[in-house]
């Protein structure tokens, strides 16, 4: 079972906090360096591959900029866990290979806890053994995340169909 360090954020984290507008003329590598500067200035420099964000409701509200999900993925965030997500962010995240888990009770997770999750079963497990229910992720979305996003998934499918 893989354990993931939790970063806590509040409700209504918007896409401008994830991909600040002042950096949008740059590539995702630069944008990611400024991810969450307004809320957690230390985040981009301290987050490690495999860490997760645990947030409040309506994560990803705001503009439909796909760089918001791309910055998190670039930083190695394994998943975002929240009670709800903005619709456009939800779609952009899966299209870019970022796992989102909808978990109504995620506010019970504490900053820095090492948690485990099973997206297929729809569970998040805290260090004390408490299992929080999450919405199970459909197989087609898990496949998309495993492939690294929609475009890599489609490239693989196309390549399989055209290879001898």
C-alpha positions as CSV (number, residue, x, y, z in Angstrom):
1,X,0.0,0.0,0.0
2,X,1.5,3.3,-1.1
3,X,1.2,6.2,1.4
4,X,0.8,9.8,0.3
5,X,1.6,12.9,2.3
6,X,-1.4,15.2,2.5
7,X,-1.4,18.9,1.9
8,X,-4.5,20.7,3.3
9,X,-6.2,23.5,1.5
10,X,-9.5,25.3,2.1
11,X,-12.6,25.5,0.0
12,X,-13.0,27.2,-3.4
13,X,-9.4,27.0,-4.5
14,X,-9.5,28.6,-7.9
15,X,-7.6,28.0,-11.1
16,X,-5.8,31.4,-10.7
17,X,-4.2,30.1,-7.5
18,X,-3.1,26.9,-9.2
19,X,-1.9,28.6,-12.4
20,X,-1.4,32.3,-11.7
21,X,-2.3,34.6,-14.6
22,X,0.9,36.5,-14.3
23,X,2.8,33.4,-15.4
24,X,0.5,32.1,-18.2
25,X,2.7,33.3,-21.0
26,X,5.3,30.7,-19.9
27,X,5.3,26.9,-20.2
28,X,4.0,24.6,-17.5
29,X,7.4,24.2,-16.0
30,X,7.5,27.9,-15.0
31,X,3.8,28.0,-14.1
32,X,4.2,25.1,-11.8
33,X,6.9,26.9,-9.9
34,X,4.2,29.4,-8.9
35,X,1.4,27.0,-8.2
36,X,-0.5,28.0,-5.0
37,X,1.9,31.0,-4.4
38,X,-1.1,33.0,-3.1
39,X,-2.3,30.3,-0.7
40,X,0.8,28.2,0.2
41,X,3.9,30.0,-1.0
42,X,6.1,27.0,0.1
43,X,4.0,24.5,-1.9
44,X,5.8,24.4,-5.3
45,X,9.2,24.0,-3.7
46,X,8.3,21.5,-1.0
47,X,5.7,19.2,-2.6
48,X,7.1,15.8,-3.6
49,X,6.0,13.3,-6.2
50,X,3.3,11.2,-4.7
51,X,2.0,13.9,-2.4
52,X,-1.8,14.6,-2.4
53,X,-3.8,17.7,-2.0
54,X,-6.8,17.5,0.4
55,X,-9.1,20.5,-0.1
56,X,-12.5,21.8,0.6
57,X,-15.5,22.0,-1.7
58,X,-15.5,23.4,-5.2
59,X,-11.8,22.8,-5.9
60,X,-10.8,24.3,-9.3
61,X,-13.4,27.0,-9.6
62,X,-12.7,29.9,-11.9
63,X,-11.5,29.9,-15.5
64,X,-11.2,26.8,-17.5
65,X,-7.4,27.0,-17.8
66,X,-6.0,23.5,-18.2
67,X,-2.6,24.7,-16.9
68,X,-4.1,24.5,-13.4
69,X,-4.3,20.7,-13.5
70,X,-1.1,20.5,-15.6
71,X,0.9,22.4,-12.9
72,X,-0.2,19.9,-10.3
73,X,0.6,17.0,-12.5
74,X,4.0,18.6,-13.4
75,X,4.8,18.8,-9.6
76,X,4.0,15.1,-9.2
77,X,0.8,15.5,-7.2
78,X,-0.7,12.0,-7.1
79,X,-4.3,13.1,-6.5
80,X,-6.6,15.8,-5.3
81,X,-9.2,14.8,-2.7
82,X,-12.1,17.1,-2.1
83,X,-15.9,17.0,-1.4
84,X,-16.5,18.5,-4.9
85,X,-14.8,19.9,-7.9
86,X,-15.6,22.5,-10.5
87,X,-16.9,20.7,-13.6
88,X,-14.3,22.2,-16.1
89,X,-11.4,21.5,-13.8
90,X,-12.7,17.9,-13.2
91,X,-12.6,17.2,-17.0
92,X,-9.3,19.0,-17.5
93,X,-7.7,17.1,-14.7
94,X,-8.6,13.6,-16.0
95,X,-7.8,14.7,-19.6
96,X,-4.3,15.5,-18.4
97,X,-3.9,12.4,-16.2
98,X,-4.5,13.9,-12.8
99,X,-6.6,11.8,-10.4
100,X,-9.4,13.4,-8.5
101,X,-11.2,11.7,-5.7
102,X,-14.6,13.0,-4.4
103,X,-14.7,12.4,-0.7
104,X,-17.3,14.1,1.4
105,X,-15.5,13.4,4.7
106,X,-12.0,14.4,3.6
107,X,-12.0,17.3,6.1
108,X,-11.0,14.7,8.6
109,X,-7.6,14.3,7.0
110,X,-4.9,16.3,8.7
111,X,-2.1,18.2,7.1
112,X,0.9,16.0,6.8
113,X,-0.9,12.7,7.4
114,X,0.2,9.8,5.2
115,X,-2.9,8.4,3.6
116,X,-3.6,5.6,1.2
117,X,-6.4,5.5,-1.4
118,X,-8.1,3.1,-3.7
119,X,-9.8,5.0,-6.5
120,X,-11.4,1.9,-8.0
121,X,-13.0,0.9,-4.7
122,X,-13.6,4.5,-3.6
123,X,-11.8,4.5,-0.3
124,X,-9.3,6.8,1.4
125,X,-7.5,5.3,4.5
126,X,-6.1,7.4,7.2
127,X,-3.1,6.4,9.4
128,X,-5.4,5.5,12.3
129,X,-7.1,2.9,10.0
130,X,-10.2,5.0,9.5
131,X,-11.6,4.4,6.0
132,X,-13.4,7.3,4.4
133,X,-15.7,6.6,1.5
134,X,-15.0,8.3,-1.9
135,X,-16.8,8.1,-5.2
136,X,-15.3,5.1,-7.1
137,X,-13.6,6.2,-10.3
138,X,-14.9,4.5,-13.5
139,X,-12.5,2.2,-15.2
140,X,-12.3,4.4,-18.4
141,X,-11.1,7.4,-16.3
142,X,-8.6,5.2,-14.4
143,X,-7.3,4.0,-17.7
144,X,-6.9,7.6,-18.8
145,X,-5.0,8.6,-15.7
146,X,-2.7,5.5,-16.0
147,X,-2.0,6.4,-19.6
148,X,-1.0,10.0,-18.6
149,X,-4.1,11.6,-19.9
150,X,-6.4,11.6,-22.9
151,X,-3.9,12.3,-25.7
152,X,-1.4,9.7,-24.6
153,X,-4.2,7.2,-24.2
154,X,-5.5,8.0,-27.8
155,X,-2.0,7.8,-29.2
156,X,-1.5,4.3,-27.7
157,X,-4.9,3.1,-29.0
158,X,-4.2,4.5,-32.4
159,X,-0.7,2.9,-32.5
160,X,-2.2,-0.5,-31.5
161,X,-4.7,-0.3,-34.3
162,X,-2.2,0.7,-37.0
163,X,0.7,-1.6,-35.9
164,X,1.1,-4.9,-37.8
